[in-house]
Amino acid sequence: MMTEDDIDEAKNWLGEDVECSSCAHQDLLAEGKCRLRRACVNDRYARRIDRFFNWNPSLANSYVRHEHFEVRAIAAKHADVFVLPALLNDPEETVRWNAARRLPKNKILPLRKDPHREVRIRIVSLLEDADLSPMMADEDYYVRLVVARRIAPPLLSRMVEDPEAEVRRVVAQRLPAEWLMCMVNDRSPQVRLEVAQRLAPDLLSALVADPDWRVRYEVASRIAPTQVSQLIDDDDDFVREVARSRAKSGGELLREMPL
């Protein structure tokens, strides 16, 4: 597979030929610290720009306001931290993210409301519980999903009624067990199945009449032995079978759901 280094051209971000003779870094060229089509800040290819800053990290500060966003984004990976806060307002999301990932948490909190969803999604990975709380109500479901996967379980009670089923399913997987009963009537069968898989056996009677057979099957497989008789006449063949089998065996737990 051809890489950027295999491309036999040197053009800048405007599509113009790169000419070493007109470059301000003649001294670097003489010292072997930059090279046409290999390590060049004026090249349009990101790998060559990145290599230039790897070879010359001390020059990154002077490029954080370059016209080409790729140069600014890569310079942000090498620049001194004190120049990075200004980049949080850069018009390009890649620049904002590269700056944010190197800054203290208290400096990046404004990016919780970044207009670009990818930035908000990535910001979640840098923040902890209290700082994540405002993002539970993010307008983008996937942002809320990654928040639900990361935030401390005791804080998830605020997300049990999220409008997106996949978010609620993750909540059901991580919510403290003592709060699961508040989700037994969730409108999504996938969410209720997650609840059924985690509820204590003596609490599963709340789901014996669930409209989804998969939920009832899980209930029949795990419900307390004294309560399994509630499902021996279930409308679904699989549910009846597992309930009757457990009733005959004294309540032994069954775990495999039929395909």
C-alpha positions in Angstrom: 0.0 0.0 0.0 1.3 3.4 -1.0 2.0 5.8 1.9 2.5 9.6 1.9 6.3 9.0 1.9 6.0 7.1 -1.4 4.3 10.0 -3.1 6.8 11.8 -5.4 5.5 15.3 -5.0 5.9 18.2 -2.7 2.9 20.6 -2.7 1.6 22.9 0.0 -2.0 23.1 1.2 -2.9 25.4 -1.6 -1.6 22.9 -4.2 1.5 24.9 -5.1 4.9 23.3 -5.4 7.1 23.5 -2.3 10.4 25.2 -3.0 13.2 24.9 -0.4 14.9 27.9 -2.0 12.1 30.2 -0.8 11.6 28.6 2.7 12.5 30.4 5.9 14.1 27.2 7.3 17.3 27.2 5.2 19.3 26.6 8.3 17.4 23.5 9.2 17.8 22.1 5.7 21.5 22.6 6.0 21.6 20.8 9.3 19.5 17.9 8.0 16.6 18.8 10.3 14.1 19.0 7.5 13.8 17.4 4.1 11.7 17.8 1.0 9.0 15.1 0.7 10.1 13.7 4.1 9.9 16.3 6.9 8.5 19.6 5.8 6.1 22.0 7.6 5.0 23.4 4.2 4.0 20.1 2.8 0.2 19.3 2.5 0.6 15.8 3.9 0.1 15.4 7.6 2.8 12.7 8.1 5.5 15.0 6.7 4.3 17.9 8.8 4.3 15.7 11.9 7.8 14.5 11.2 9.0 18.1 10.9 7.7 18.9 14.4 9.1 15.6 15.7 12.5 16.7 14.5 12.0 20.4 15.5 9.5 20.5 18.5 10.8 23.9 19.6 9.3 25.5 16.5 5.8 24.4 17.2 4.8 27.5 19.2 5.3 29.7 16.1 3.0 27.6 14.0 -0.1 27.3 16.2 -1.8 30.1 14.2 -0.8 28.9 10.8 -3.4 29.3 8.0 -3.5 25.5 7.3 -5.5 23.7 10.0 -3.4 20.6 9.7 -0.3 22.5 10.6 -2.1 24.1 13.6 -3.4 20.7 14.7 0.0 19.0 14.6 1.8 22.0 16.1 -0.7 21.7 19.1 0.7 18.3 19.8 4.2 19.7 20.3 3.7 23.3 21.5 4.2 24.6 25.0 1.2 24.1 27.2 0.8 27.8 27.9 0.0 28.6 24.2 -2.7 25.9 24.1 -5.7 27.6 25.8 -6.2 30.0 22.9 -6.5 27.0 20.5 -9.7 25.8 22.3 -11.5 28.4 20.2 -9.9 27.3 16.9 -12.5 26.9 14.1 -11.2 23.4 13.4 -12.3 20.6 15.8 -9.0 18.6 15.3 -7.1 21.6 16.6 -9.4 22.1 19.6 -9.1 18.4 20.5 -5.3 18.2 20.2 -5.1 21.2 22.5 -7.6 19.9 25.0 -6.0 16.5 25.4 -2.8 18.2 26.8 -4.5 20.8 29.1 -5.6 20.5 32.7 -9.2 19.4 33.1 -10.3 22.8 34.5 -9.2 24.4 31.2 -11.2 22.2 28.9 -14.6 22.3 30.6 -16.0 24.7 28.0 -15.6 22.0 25.4 -18.4 20.1 27.0 -20.6 22.3 24.8 -18.4 22.2 21.7 -20.4 22.5 18.5 -18.8 19.4 17.1 -20.1 16.1 18.5 -16.7 14.3 17.9 -15.0 16.8 20.2 -17.7 16.3 22.9 -17.4 12.5 22.6 -13.6 12.7 23.1 -13.9 15.2 25.9 -15.8 12.6 27.9 -12.7 10.4 28.1 -10.8 13.2 29.8 -13.4 14.1 32.5 -14.6 12.5 35.7 -17.9 12.2 37.4 -18.8 15.7 38.6 -17.5 17.3 35.5 -19.4 14.8 33.3 -22.8 15.4 34.9 -23.8 18.3 32.6 -23.2 16.1 29.6 -25.9 13.6 30.7 -28.3 15.9 28.9 -26.3 16.4 25.7 -28.4 16.7 22.6 -26.4 13.9 20.8 -27.4 10.4 21.9 -23.9 9.0 21.3 -22.4 11.6 23.7 -24.8 10.5 26.3 -24.0 6.9 25.6 -20.3 7.4 26.3 -21.1 9.4 29.4 -23.3 6.5 30.6 -20.4 4.1 30.1 -17.9 6.2 32.0 -19.6 8.1 34.8 -19.8 6.5 38.3 -22.8 4.1 38.6 -24.4 6.0 41.6 -24.8 9.1 39.3 -26.7 7.1 36.6 -30.1 7.5 38.2 -30.5 10.7 36.2 -30.3 8.8 33.0 -32.9 6.0 33.6 -35.4 7.9 31.5 -33.1 8.9 28.6 -35.0 9.1 25.3 -32.6 6.7 23.6 -33.0 3.0 24.3 -29.3 2.1 23.8 -28.4 4.7 26.5 -30.9 3.3 28.9 -29.6 -0.2 28.2 -26.1 0.8 29.3 -27.6 2.5 32.3 -29.4 -0.8 33.2 -26.1 -2.6 32.9 -24.3 -0.3 35.3 -26.9 1.2 37.7 -26.5 0.1 41.3 -28.6 -3.1 41.8 -30.8 -1.5 44.5 -32.1 1.0 41.9 -33.0 -1.5 39.1 -36.6 -1.8 40.1 -37.2 1.7 38.7 -36.5 0.3 35.2 -38.7 -2.8 35.2 -41.4 -1.0 33.2 -39.0 0.5 30.6 -40.6 0.7 27.1 -37.7 -1.1 25.5 -37.6 -5.0 25.8 -33.8 -4.9 25.4 -33.6 -2.6 28.5 -35.9 -4.8 30.5 -33.9 -7.8 29.5 -30.8 -6.2 31.0 -32.8 -5.4 34.1 -34.0 -9.1 34.3 -30.4 -10.3 34.0 -29.3 -8.3 37.0 -32.3 -8.3 39.4 -32.1 -10.5 42.5 -34.1 -13.7 42.0 -36.7 -12.7 44.6 -37.5 -9.5 42.8 -38.0 -11.0 39.3 -41.7 -11.5 40.0 -42.2 -7.9 38.8 -41.4 -9.2 35.3 -43.3 -12.4 35.1 -46.0 -10.8 32.9 -43.6 -9.0 30.7 -44.8 -8.8 27.0 -41.5 -9.9 25.6 -40.8 -13.7 25.8 -37.0 -13.2 26.1 -37.6 -11.2 29.3 -39.9 -13.9 30.7 -37.5 -16.6 29.7 -34.8 -14.9 31.7 -37.2 -14.6 34.6 -38.2 -18.2 34.4 -34.5 -19.2 34.4 -33.5 -17.2 37.5 -36.6 -16.4 39.6 -36.8 -17.8 43.1 -37.8 -21.5 43.2 -40.9 -20.6 45.2 -42.1 -18.3 42.5 -41.3 -20.2 39.3 -44.8 -21.8 39.2 -46.1 -18.4 38.0 -44.6 -19.3 34.5 -45.4 -23.0 34.0 -48.4 -22.1 31.9 -46.7 -19.3 30.0 -47.9 -18.6 26.4 -44.3 -19.2 25.0 -43.1 -22.8 24.6 -39.5 -22.0 25.7 -40.6 -20.1 28.8 -43.0 -22.9 29.8 -40.3 -25.5 29.2 -37.7 -23.8 31.4 -40.2 -23.0 34.1 -41.5 -26.6 34.3 -38.0 -28.0 34.2 -37.0 -25.8 37.2 -40.2 -26.7 39.0 -39.5 -30.4 38.7 -35.8 -30.0 39.6 -36.5 -28.0 42.7 -35.6 -24.6 41.2 -32.1 -25.3 39.8 -31.0 -22.2 37.9 -30.9 -22.4 34.1 -28.9 -19.8 32.1 -28.8 -20.5 28.4 -31.4 -18.8 26.3 -32.6 -20.7 23.2 -31.5 -19.3 19.8 
